[in-house]
């Protein structure tokens, strides 16, 4: 069988041999990858490395590869939103599984371990500010995975059906998708000090998360319904903006992935911590030790 070939228009490679957006070269990518939204948080993670191999930056995409306690790790910023995750995860996979010289898919698949460290809004009484949440399932409000073949094979279709019926989902919205994180990775990282929950990845910070400023919400009861939802003993624990795309794309591409978030606001009790940057380092150290 002929190897799949990727023309210049589909896989754009920079003149220096790096991926178009990330500016990383294949040899600079580790098998273990930590994703952070904020480019400034890359340095916060990398300051724990004993040695650094490279630092690369383009737009909101900043990367550092180094060694932590004998483990080679790449920390990569993504910016905000599932659209950026589409760029980052596809280019990370291309760096691992496409030969940039021949533009052909490699014969042997290289599996990456991808862990997103982020912040989120808690939605339950057991997710106060400061809680660490491991996203066992993610519900994508963004619709990203619906553009890819195979989405039904990696999604929890029963959960999707129950959720959309319960929410009285409006046809103007993109169909939500529900994806599981890698179970082995969840067990290894969550252990007994993270809440295991269901995370909604929203397509925005304000209206999609039920925040109303000057524009009225299409469904003012959305958050009340989300907070009360239950299926097979699972409740929706938090809002953020990337977990579904990380889990879904990674599953389609054959990688292990999950999201860990620290709650910086609890929507149920209307509390927030604006100085969270002083405490998220605790979650970073947990992930570095367990990845």
N, C-alpha and C positions, 0 to 999 in steps of 0.2 A: 504493500500500500504506500502511495506517495505521501510524503510528509506535507502537512499543511503549510502553505506559504503565505506570508503577511506582507502585502505591498506597502509602499511608502505612505500612501494616503491613510492606511488603517493603523499601522504602527509607525509613528513618527519618531525617528531616532536623531538626536542632535549630532552635529558634526564631530563632537568629541566622543561619540559612542555611548552617550547617556540617554536615559528615558526622557521623553519630551518635557513633561511637567516637573518630575521629581529631580531631574539632573543627576540621578544616581547611575552608576555603571554596574553591570552585573556582578563584578568581583567585589563590590562594596556592600552588597546585601547579605546580612546574616540570615540564618534559618529561623531565628527567634526575633520577632518584630513587635515593638510596642508602639501603638498609635496614640497620639495626643492631639487635641484640637488646636491648642494655642502654640504657635511657633516658639513663644517664650518659655513654654514648659519643657521643650526639648533639652535645654540647658539644665533645668531642674532635675531631669532624669539622668542626663549624661554626667552630672557632677559626681554621681556615685560610681562611675566606671573607673577601674584602675588605670586603663590605658584607652586612648582614642585612636582609631585608624584614620578616620576622615570626618570632615564636616562639610556639608553641601547645603546650599540654600537657593531657592528660586520662588519668588512670590511668597505665598503662605506655606510653601512646602520646604521644611528644613529637616535635615537628616544628620544624625551622628551614629557611627558604628564604632563599637568598642567592646571591651571585656569587663564583665562583672562577675567576680568570684568564679573565674574559669569559663564562664558562658559568653559566647560571642552574641551580641545583641545589637540590632538596629533600632533606634528610636526615631520615629517619623511623624512630623506634624501634618495634619490634614486640612486645617481650617474647619469651618462650621458647615455641617449639612451632609445629607446622603449623596448629593451631586458630587461633592468633593471626594467622598469615599469611593464613588464609582471610578474616579481618576486614579486614586491612590492604590486601591486593591488591584485593579487591572494592570497598572504599571508595575507593581511589586511582583505580580504573577508573571508578567512578561519578562522581567529581569531574571526570574527563576527558571522559566520553562520555555523561553524562546531564544534561539541562538541569534544574537544581534548581528553576527557576521553574515550568516546565510539567510536570515529572516525566516527560518523554518522552526516548527515546533520540535523541541528536543524529544528524543526517544524515551528517556527515563524521566518520569515525573518527580519534581522536587517539591516536597510538602513543606509549607511554612507554618509556623505557629504564631498567630496574630492575636494580641491582646490590646484592646482599647482601654485606656485609662481616661475617665472623663468626670464631668460633674453633671448633676441632674436635679430635678425637682421631685421630692417625695410625695406620694399620694395616699399613704396609709398611716395609721397611728404608730405602727412599728417601724416607720422610716423617718424618724426625726432628723434634724440637721446634724451632720456628722456621720450618719450611717453609711456603711459600705454595702453596695448592692451588686450582686452578680446576676446578670441578665440570662436566666435560663431559657426564656423565650423572648423574642422581640416582635412587636407588631409595627410594621412599616406603614405609616400614613403617607409616605412620600410617593409610593407607586413605582419606585425604581426597578424592583425585581420583575415587574410585569413586562418589561421590555426584553427579557431574556428567555430563550427556550429552556425548558426544564424546570421552570419555577414551581410547577405543581408537584414535581418529584421531590423537591427539598422543603416544601411548605406543609404546615399542619392545616389541611383543608377543612377538617371538622371544626377546629378552633376558629378559623376564618368565618365559616358559615354561621356559627353560634354568635360570634361577636358582631358581625354585620347586621344580623337580624335583631339582636338586642339593641344595638345603637340606632336602628332605623336609618341605616347608612344612605346618605343622599347620592343619587346617580351622578351629580356634578363632580363628586370627589373621586379621586383615583381609588381603585379597589385596594383595600389594605391586604397585606400579606403577613403571615406568621411563620417565623423561622426559629428553630432550636439552635442554641449554642452547642459547641462540641462537649459531649458529656464528660469525657475524661478530663478535659481542661477545666470544666466547672468543678469537678471533684478536687482537682489538684490545687486550684487557686482559691476557691470559696471556703473550703474546709468548714470550720465552725464559727468563723468570725465575720461572715458576710451574710446578709439577707439574700436568699435566692428568690427571685421574683420575675414578673413579666414586665417588660419595658416597652413603652410606646416611643418610637422614633418619629418625631413630628417634622413636617416640612416648613416649619417656621417657629419663631420664639413667642410671638404674640397670639394672634388669632388661632393658629393650629393648636396651641397649648391652652386655649381658653382664657387668654389674657385680653381684656377689653380696655383699649385706650379711647381714641376718638371715633373709631369705626365699630359699630355694633356687631356682635357675633351672630353668625348664621344660626348657631345652635347654642343658646345661652346655658342650656342644661348639660352640655357635653361632659364637663368635668364631673358633675354629680353622677352621671351614668357610668363614666369610666371608673370612678372610685368605688362604686357599688357592684361592678361586674365581678362574677365568679364563674369559673368553669373547671371542673375536675379538681376542685380544691385550690385552684390558683387564682390569685388576685393580681390586679395591675398595680405595681409598686411605684413606678416612676416614669417621668417624661424626660427624654433627652432628644438628640437629633441625628444620631449616627448608627446606633447598634444594629438595626435591622439590615442595613446595607452591608455592614461588616460581616454579619453572620451569613446572610444570603449569598453574597458574591463568593465568600470563602468556601461555602458548601458546594456551589456550582463549579468552583475551580479546584476542589480537592484539598483545601487547606483547613487547619484546625483554628477556630476563632471563638472569641467571647469578648464581652464588655464588662468592665468593672467601673462603677461610678461611686463618687461620694456625694451624698445629698447636701446641697448648699441652700435649698429652700424647701419648706414643706407647705404645699399648696392647701392642705387640709386645715392646718392650724395657722396659716398666714404668717410664717416666720421665715427669716432668711439670714444667711451669714455672708456678708460682703467681704470678709477678710479670710475667705476659705483658702487662699493661696498659702497661708501660713501653716495649714494643717494637711493639705493634700499630699505632702511629702510622705506621710505615714502610709498612705495607700500605695504610693510609688514604690516604697521599700518592700512592702508585702509582695507586690507583683514581681519585682526584680528577684526576690528570693525564691519565688515559687514557679516562675515561668520555665 
